[in-house]
Amino acid sequence: MGAGGAAPPVKGHDVMILVGSSILLVTFILHTWVDPVEISGSENWSKVFEMSEGDDFSIEVETGELNLVIMTPDGLTINEWAIDGDYTYTADQDGAHTFTLTNSDDSSSMESVAKFSYTVSRSLPISFLLYPIGALILGFGIWKKKYNEEEIVDAVLED
């Protein structure tokens, strides 16, 4: 330690328990955390997603109406006007898809606000592989801790 103190070494099973539980927690947060997006007036929102064939891009409009422009990898433009509920686009080819959303209310006033949430559902959910990996690391750390319990002996050695 920096101040001349001593700290016992961290056991491997404790590190595995910490890493496994951290992977599980972070994966759960990443899969469940959804922040709604607000578009005011004449603002637009644009994102590029690398999608495979069969992946879904879903929009849930909470307030207002949205205009959607999708640019596919081959340059095709798909326009959807006045979306006011749920909308799902399924990719029919691999590549970068550009999604641009604008408020369908053309007025430049800041009073017209459209609020929506979006998700991208993969046909091959690789991100869900983190759950079993985290569970395996956590389980192995708990197992190792349970079966490798060593009795700590505190003793003072005298000359």
C-alpha positions as CSV (number, residue, x, y, z in Angstrom):
1,M,0.0,0.0,0.0
2,G,1.2,3.5,-0.6
3,A,1.1,4.6,3.1
4,G,3.2,1.7,4.3
5,G,0.2,-0.5,5.2
6,A,-0.4,-4.0,4.1
7,A,-3.4,-5.5,2.3
8,P,-4.1,-9.1,1.9
9,P,-4.0,-10.4,-1.7
10,V,-7.3,-10.5,-3.5
11,K,-8.4,-14.1,-4.1
12,G,-9.1,-15.2,-7.7
13,H,-12.6,-16.4,-6.9
14,D,-13.5,-13.0,-5.5
15,V,-12.4,-11.4,-8.7
16,M,-14.4,-13.9,-10.8
17,I,-17.5,-13.2,-8.7
18,L,-17.0,-9.4,-9.2
19,V,-16.4,-9.7,-13.0
20,G,-19.3,-12.2,-13.6
21,S,-21.8,-10.1,-11.6
22,S,-20.6,-6.9,-13.4
23,I,-21.1,-8.5,-16.8
24,L,-24.6,-9.6,-15.9
25,L,-25.5,-6.2,-14.5
26,V,-24.2,-4.1,-17.4
27,T,-25.8,-6.4,-20.0
28,F,-29.1,-6.1,-18.2
29,I,-28.9,-2.3,-18.1
30,L,-27.9,-2.1,-21.7
31,H,-30.8,-4.2,-22.9
32,T,-33.5,-2.5,-20.8
33,W,-32.5,1.1,-20.7
34,V,-34.5,3.1,-23.3
35,D,-34.4,6.9,-23.4
36,P,-37.2,8.5,-25.4
37,V,-36.1,11.0,-28.1
38,E,-37.8,14.3,-28.5
39,I,-37.8,16.3,-31.8
40,S,-38.9,19.9,-31.6
41,G,-40.0,22.1,-34.5
42,S,-38.0,21.6,-37.6
43,E,-35.2,19.4,-35.9
44,N,-34.3,16.1,-37.4
45,W,-32.9,12.9,-35.9
46,S,-30.6,10.7,-37.9
47,K,-28.8,7.4,-37.1
48,V,-26.9,4.8,-39.1
49,F,-27.3,1.2,-38.1
50,E,-25.3,-1.7,-39.5
51,M,-28.1,-4.2,-40.1
52,S,-28.2,-7.8,-41.4
53,E,-31.0,-9.3,-43.5
54,G,-34.0,-9.9,-41.2
55,D,-33.1,-7.3,-38.5
56,D,-35.9,-5.1,-37.4
57,F,-35.9,-1.3,-36.6
58,S,-39.0,-0.4,-34.6
59,I,-40.3,3.0,-33.6
60,E,-43.0,3.7,-31.0
61,V,-44.3,7.2,-31.3
62,E,-45.5,8.5,-27.9
63,T,-46.6,12.0,-28.9
64,G,-46.9,13.8,-32.3
65,E,-46.3,12.5,-35.8
66,L,-43.1,11.7,-37.5
67,N,-41.8,11.5,-41.1
68,L,-39.3,8.7,-41.7
69,V,-36.7,8.5,-44.5
70,I,-34.8,5.3,-44.8
71,M,-31.7,5.0,-47.0
72,T,-30.8,1.4,-47.8
73,P,-27.3,0.2,-48.6
74,D,-28.0,0.1,-52.3
75,G,-29.2,3.7,-52.3
76,L,-33.0,3.1,-52.3
77,T,-34.9,5.7,-50.4
78,I,-38.0,4.7,-48.5
79,N,-40.4,7.5,-47.3
80,E,-43.0,7.0,-44.6
81,W,-45.1,10.0,-43.8
82,A,-47.1,10.9,-40.6
83,I,-46.2,7.9,-38.4
84,D,-48.2,8.3,-35.2
85,G,-48.1,4.8,-33.6
86,D,-45.9,1.8,-34.0
87,Y,-43.8,1.2,-37.1
88,T,-41.4,-1.6,-37.9
89,Y,-38.9,-1.8,-40.8
90,T,-37.4,-5.2,-41.6
91,A,-34.1,-5.1,-43.5
92,D,-34.0,-7.1,-46.7
93,Q,-30.3,-6.8,-47.2
94,D,-27.1,-6.5,-45.3
95,G,-25.3,-3.2,-44.9
96,A,-25.6,0.3,-43.4
97,H,-29.1,1.7,-43.2
98,T,-29.6,5.4,-42.5
99,F,-32.8,6.4,-40.6
100,T,-33.8,10.1,-40.6
101,L,-36.8,11.2,-38.6
102,T,-38.4,14.7,-38.7
103,N,-41.4,16.2,-37.0
104,S,-44.3,16.1,-39.4
105,D,-45.6,19.4,-38.1
106,D,-43.8,21.8,-40.5
107,S,-44.1,24.8,-38.3
108,S,-40.9,26.1,-36.9
109,S,-42.4,26.7,-33.4
110,M,-40.9,24.9,-30.5
111,E,-44.4,23.9,-29.3
112,S,-44.7,21.0,-31.7
113,V,-42.8,18.2,-30.1
114,A,-42.7,14.6,-31.2
115,K,-41.5,12.0,-28.7
116,F,-40.5,8.5,-29.7
117,S,-38.6,5.4,-28.7
118,Y,-36.7,3.1,-31.0
119,T,-35.2,-0.4,-30.9
120,V,-33.1,-2.5,-33.2
121,S,-33.9,-6.2,-33.0
122,R,-31.2,-8.5,-34.4
123,S,-32.1,-11.7,-36.2
124,L,-28.9,-13.2,-34.6
125,P,-28.9,-11.8,-31.0
126,I,-25.1,-11.9,-30.3
127,S,-25.5,-9.4,-27.5
128,F,-27.5,-11.9,-25.5
129,L,-24.5,-14.2,-25.3
130,L,-23.1,-12.0,-22.6
131,Y,-25.8,-13.3,-20.2
132,P,-24.5,-17.0,-20.2
133,I,-20.9,-15.8,-20.2
134,G,-21.4,-13.6,-17.1
135,A,-23.4,-16.4,-15.4
136,L,-20.7,-19.0,-16.1
137,I,-18.0,-16.7,-14.7
138,L,-20.1,-15.9,-11.6
139,G,-21.0,-19.5,-11.1
140,F,-17.4,-20.6,-11.4
141,G,-16.3,-18.0,-8.9
142,I,-18.9,-19.0,-6.4
143,W,-18.1,-22.7,-6.9
144,K,-14.4,-22.1,-6.5
145,K,-15.0,-20.0,-3.4
146,K,-17.2,-22.8,-1.9
147,Y,-14.8,-25.6,-2.5
148,N,-11.5,-23.8,-1.9
149,E,-12.2,-22.4,1.5
150,E,-9.0,-22.3,3.4
151,E,-9.0,-21.7,7.1
152,I,-7.1,-18.5,7.8
153,V,-4.8,-18.9,10.7
154,D,-3.6,-15.8,12.5
155,A,-0.5,-16.4,14.5
156,V,2.2,-14.4,16.0
157,L,5.6,-15.8,15.5
158,E,8.1,-15.0,18.3
159,D,11.9,-15.3,18.1
